[in-house]
């Protein structure tokens, strides 16, 4: 039954994907009116995130960014579905990678690469990178398995169409070790701007005017494995066209200090966002974990973080 449901869902999305891009964008324009004006999808959160991130901007400027974000967000949705059927020739016209020779040179030396990127511009189209780099390497991305198995299967197909592989987060170390044993250099993408769980918080940075907890597992992994570290600076040239500039952060990560790579990647991501803020995922509740609550949850005696108690219970325990 699950296979039947999957093929029905896949067929519907594939038929929609076959429509010309101008039809996709016409549908996106209609979606924008519904999502922004009628439904108001997460509008309160978006406004709070923008206001707190850019206190120097006027109300008119923030409103313009807000509307531009929702217009792009609807475009992102239809562009993602287009990945189901778009040809390699067409996607190479629409998603250009500048500096791919950097990756080829690193791979030719036998070294693997780690790519820092964020939920910025169309991150799903980054999966087309295998069309631009040497076939000697295996491109891939770390991903969270979706709860809905039908859509998890659909997105796996969509993200792997152009030769990349999706690696579940829990299997990252094992899969990278396997490629290393097989002497296959890998070029792996890590979306860095996700919210860490309480017990995975080890480092805080100033990011978009917020005291922000950040994931540091990527840094620990690449320093241990000796992967060259890159940043993908994605720009939207015009509707349906993106350009990704590949920037080298560090060729020898083992020579860096703790959190140096993480800090560098987030500085570059913030630069990208400040240049064109409408293309970041503002509907994401990025700052739901605060240092104040973390300090409540952290036990200095044991070094453990309480992830089950409510804030009220934590305050009671500490006599606050």
C-alpha positions as CSV (number, residue, x, y, z in Angstrom):
1,X,0.0,0.0,0.0
2,X,2.8,2.4,0.9
3,X,4.4,1.8,-2.6
4,X,1.1,2.6,-4.2
5,X,0.6,5.8,-2.3
6,X,4.2,6.8,-3.1
7,X,3.7,6.3,-6.8
8,X,0.5,8.3,-6.7
9,X,2.1,11.2,-4.9
10,X,5.2,11.0,-7.1
11,X,3.0,11.0,-10.2
12,X,1.1,14.1,-9.1
13,X,4.3,16.0,-8.3
14,X,6.1,14.8,-11.5
15,X,3.2,16.0,-13.7
16,X,3.3,19.4,-11.9
17,X,7.1,19.5,-12.4
18,X,6.7,19.0,-16.1
19,X,5.0,22.4,-16.5
20,X,7.0,25.2,-18.0
21,X,8.8,27.5,-15.6
22,X,6.6,30.4,-16.5
23,X,3.6,28.4,-15.3
24,X,5.4,27.5,-12.1
25,X,6.0,31.1,-11.4
26,X,2.4,32.0,-12.2
27,X,1.4,29.4,-9.6
28,X,3.9,30.9,-7.2
29,X,2.4,34.3,-7.6
30,X,-1.0,32.9,-6.6
31,X,0.5,31.0,-3.7
32,X,2.1,34.2,-2.5
33,X,-1.2,35.9,-2.2
34,X,-2.7,33.0,-0.3
35,X,0.3,32.3,1.9
36,X,1.1,35.9,2.8
37,X,-2.2,37.8,2.7
38,X,-4.8,35.1,3.4
39,X,-3.1,32.5,5.6
40,X,-0.3,34.7,7.0
41,X,1.9,31.7,7.4
42,X,4.2,32.3,10.4
43,X,4.0,36.0,9.8
44,X,4.4,36.9,13.5
45,X,7.6,34.9,13.7
46,X,9.0,36.3,10.5
47,X,8.4,39.9,11.6
48,X,10.0,39.2,15.0
49,X,13.0,37.6,13.4
50,X,13.5,40.5,11.0
51,X,12.9,43.2,13.6
52,X,15.4,41.6,16.0
53,X,18.0,40.9,13.3
54,X,17.9,44.4,11.8
55,X,17.0,47.0,14.5
56,X,18.6,49.7,12.4
57,X,16.1,49.3,9.6
58,X,12.9,51.2,9.4
59,X,9.4,49.7,9.5
60,X,9.0,50.3,5.7
61,X,12.4,48.6,5.0
62,X,11.4,45.6,7.1
63,X,8.0,45.3,5.5
64,X,9.7,45.3,2.0
65,X,12.0,42.5,3.1
66,X,9.1,40.6,4.6
67,X,7.1,40.7,1.3
68,X,10.1,39.9,-0.8
69,X,10.8,36.9,1.4
70,X,7.4,35.4,1.0
71,X,7.5,35.9,-2.8
72,X,10.9,34.1,-2.9
73,X,9.7,31.4,-0.5
74,X,6.8,30.5,-2.9
75,X,9.3,30.5,-5.8
76,X,11.6,28.2,-3.8
77,X,8.7,25.7,-3.3
78,X,7.9,25.4,-7.1
79,X,11.6,25.4,-8.0
80,X,12.2,22.5,-5.7
81,X,9.4,20.5,-7.3
82,X,10.9,21.3,-10.7
83,X,14.0,19.3,-9.7
84,X,11.9,16.1,-10.2
85,X,12.0,16.4,-14.0
86,X,14.3,19.3,-15.0
87,X,17.1,18.3,-17.4
88,X,20.8,18.5,-16.6
89,X,21.3,21.0,-19.4
90,X,18.5,23.3,-18.1
91,X,19.6,23.1,-14.4
92,X,23.2,24.0,-15.4
93,X,21.9,27.2,-17.0
94,X,19.9,28.0,-13.9
95,X,22.3,27.0,-11.1
96,X,25.9,28.0,-11.9
97,X,28.9,27.1,-9.7
98,X,31.8,29.5,-9.8
99,X,35.1,28.2,-8.5
100,X,34.5,24.5,-9.1
101,X,38.1,24.2,-10.1
102,X,39.0,24.7,-6.4
103,X,37.1,21.5,-5.6
104,X,38.7,19.6,-8.5
105,X,42.2,20.6,-7.4
106,X,41.5,19.5,-3.9
107,X,40.0,16.2,-5.0
108,X,42.8,15.6,-7.4
109,X,45.2,15.6,-4.4
110,X,43.1,12.9,-2.8
111,X,41.6,15.2,-0.1
112,X,37.9,15.4,0.6
113,X,35.8,18.6,1.1
114,X,33.3,19.8,3.5
115,X,30.9,22.6,2.4
116,X,29.2,24.9,4.8
117,X,25.9,26.4,3.6
118,X,22.7,27.7,5.1
119,X,19.0,27.8,4.3
120,X,19.7,30.6,1.9
121,X,18.5,30.9,-1.7
122,X,17.6,27.6,-3.2
123,X,19.6,25.1,-1.1
124,X,17.9,22.2,-2.8
125,X,19.5,23.1,-6.1
126,X,22.9,22.7,-4.5
127,X,22.4,19.0,-5.0
128,X,23.2,19.6,-8.7
129,X,26.9,20.2,-7.9
130,X,28.0,16.8,-9.4
131,X,27.3,18.3,-12.8
132,X,30.1,20.8,-12.2
133,X,32.9,18.9,-10.5
134,X,35.2,15.9,-11.2
135,X,33.5,12.5,-11.4
136,X,36.4,11.2,-9.2
137,X,34.6,12.4,-6.1
138,X,31.2,11.6,-4.6
139,X,29.1,14.6,-3.8
140,X,26.5,14.4,-1.0
141,X,24.6,16.2,1.7
142,X,23.8,15.4,5.3
143,X,20.0,15.4,5.9
144,X,17.4,14.8,8.6
145,X,15.1,11.8,7.8
146,X,11.5,13.1,7.3
147,X,8.9,11.7,9.6
148,X,6.6,11.1,6.7
149,X,8.1,8.1,4.9
150,X,6.3,9.0,1.6
151,X,7.8,12.5,1.4
152,X,11.1,11.3,2.7
153,X,11.3,8.9,-0.2
154,X,10.2,11.6,-2.6
155,X,12.8,14.1,-1.4
156,X,15.6,11.5,-1.5
157,X,14.8,10.8,-5.2
158,X,14.6,14.6,-5.9
159,X,17.9,15.3,-4.2
160,X,19.8,12.4,-5.7
161,X,18.7,12.8,-9.3
162,X,21.9,14.6,-10.4
163,X,24.4,12.2,-8.8
164,X,24.6,13.4,-5.2
165,X,23.9,11.1,-2.3
166,X,21.8,11.9,0.8
167,X,23.5,10.7,4.1
168,X,21.2,10.5,7.2
169,X,22.8,12.5,10.0
170,X,23.1,9.4,12.2
171,X,25.1,7.6,9.6
172,X,27.6,10.5,8.8
173,X,30.7,9.1,10.4
174,X,30.2,5.5,9.1
175,X,29.5,6.6,5.5
176,X,32.5,9.0,5.4
177,X,34.7,6.3,6.8
178,X,33.4,3.8,4.2
179,X,34.3,6.3,1.4
180,X,37.7,6.8,2.9
181,X,38.4,3.0,3.0
182,X,37.4,2.9,-0.7
183,X,39.7,5.8,-1.4
184,X,36.9,7.9,-2.8
185,X,37.2,11.6,-2.1
186,X,33.9,13.1,-0.9
187,X,32.4,16.6,-1.2
188,X,29.8,16.8,1.5
189,X,27.4,19.7,2.2
190,X,26.4,20.6,5.8
191,X,23.6,23.0,6.4
192,X,25.0,24.9,9.4
193,X,22.2,27.2,10.5
194,X,20.0,24.6,12.2
195,X,19.0,24.7,15.9
196,X,21.0,22.4,18.0
197,X,19.4,20.3,20.7
198,X,20.1,21.5,24.3
199,X,22.6,18.7,25.0
200,X,24.5,19.5,21.7
201,X,25.1,23.2,22.6
202,X,28.8,23.8,23.1
203,X,29.3,27.2,21.4
204,X,27.5,30.6,21.1
205,X,28.1,33.3,18.5
206,X,26.8,36.8,17.7
207,X,24.7,36.0,14.6
208,X,22.3,38.6,13.1
209,X,22.2,40.5,16.3
210,X,21.3,37.4,18.4
211,X,23.2,35.4,21.0
212,X,23.0,32.2,19.0
213,X,23.8,28.6,19.8
214,X,25.4,26.8,16.9
215,X,26.1,23.2,15.8
216,X,29.8,22.3,16.1
217,X,29.7,18.7,15.1
218,X,30.7,19.6,11.5
219,X,33.8,21.3,12.7
220,X,34.8,18.4,14.9
221,X,34.2,15.9,12.1
222,X,36.2,17.8,9.4
223,X,39.1,18.5,11.7
224,X,39.3,14.9,12.6
225,X,39.0,13.7,9.0
226,X,41.2,16.5,7.6
227,X,38.7,17.7,5.0
228,X,39.2,21.0,3.2
229,X,36.6,23.5,4.3
230,X,34.5,25.5,1.8
231,X,31.7,28.0,2.0
232,X,29.0,28.2,-0.7
233,X,28.1,31.9,-1.2
234,X,24.8,31.6,-3.2
235,X,23.3,34.6,-5.0
236,X,20.0,34.9,-6.8
237,X,20.8,36.6,-10.1
238,X,17.1,36.8,-11.2
239,X,14.0,34.7,-10.9
240,X,14.9,31.1,-11.5
241,X,18.7,31.7,-11.8
242,X,21.3,31.3,-9.1
243,X,25.1,31.6,-8.9
244,X,27.1,29.8,-6.2
245,X,30.6,31.1,-5.6
246,X,32.8,28.5,-3.9
247,X,35.1,30.0,-1.3
248,X,37.9,28.3,0.5
249,X,37.9,28.7,4.3
250,X,40.7,26.4,5.2
251,X,42.7,23.8,3.4
252,X,44.2,22.3,6.5
253,X,41.5,22.3,9.3
254,X,43.7,20.5,11.8
255,X,45.8,23.7,12.1
256,X,42.8,25.7,13.3
257,X,41.7,26.5,16.9
258,X,38.4,25.3,18.4
259,X,35.4,26.9,16.8
260,X,37.5,28.9,14.4
261,X,35.9,27.2,11.4
262,X,32.4,27.5,12.7
263,X,32.9,31.2,13.4
264,X,34.3,31.8,9.9
265,X,31.4,30.0,8.2
266,X,28.8,31.9,10.2
267,X,30.5,35.2,9.4
268,X,30.3,34.4,5.7
269,X,26.7,33.3,6.0
270,X,25.7,36.5,7.8
271,X,27.4,38.5,5.1
272,X,25.3,36.7,2.5
273,X,22.1,37.3,4.4
274,X,22.8,41.0,5.0
275,X,23.5,41.5,1.3
276,X,20.1,40.1,0.3
277,X,18.1,39.2,3.5
278,X,14.9,38.2,1.6
279,X,16.5,34.9,0.6
280,X,17.0,33.4,4.1
281,X,14.5,31.1,5.7
282,X,12.9,33.6,8.2
283,X,10.0,31.2,9.0
284,X,12.5,29.0,10.8
285,X,12.3,29.5,14.6
286,X,16.1,29.9,14.8
287,X,16.4,31.6,18.2
288,X,14.0,29.5,20.3
289,X,16.9,28.4,22.5
290,X,18.3,31.2,24.7
291,X,21.4,31.3,26.8
292,X,19.3,32.2,29.8
293,X,17.3,28.9,29.5
294,X,20.5,27.0,28.7
295,X,22.1,28.2,32.0
296,X,19.0,27.0,33.8
297,X,19.3,23.6,32.2
298,X,23.0,23.2,32.7
299,X,24.3,21.5,35.9
300,X,27.8,22.8,36.7
301,X,28.4,19.9,39.1
302,X,27.7,17.1,36.6
303,X,28.3,18.9,33.4
304,X,25.0,17.6,32.1
305,X,22.1,19.4,30.5
306,X,18.5,18.8,31.7
307,X,16.5,18.3,28.5
308,X,13.2,17.1,30.0
309,X,12.2,19.6,32.7
310,X,10.1,22.7,32.1
311,X,11.4,26.2,32.7
312,X,9.2,26.5,35.8
313,X,10.6,23.2,37.2
314,X,14.2,24.3,36.5
315,X,13.6,27.6,38.3
316,X,12.1,25.7,41.3
317,X,15.1,23.4,41.4
318,X,17.5,26.3,41.5
319,X,15.4,28.3,44.0
320,X,14.6,31.1,41.5
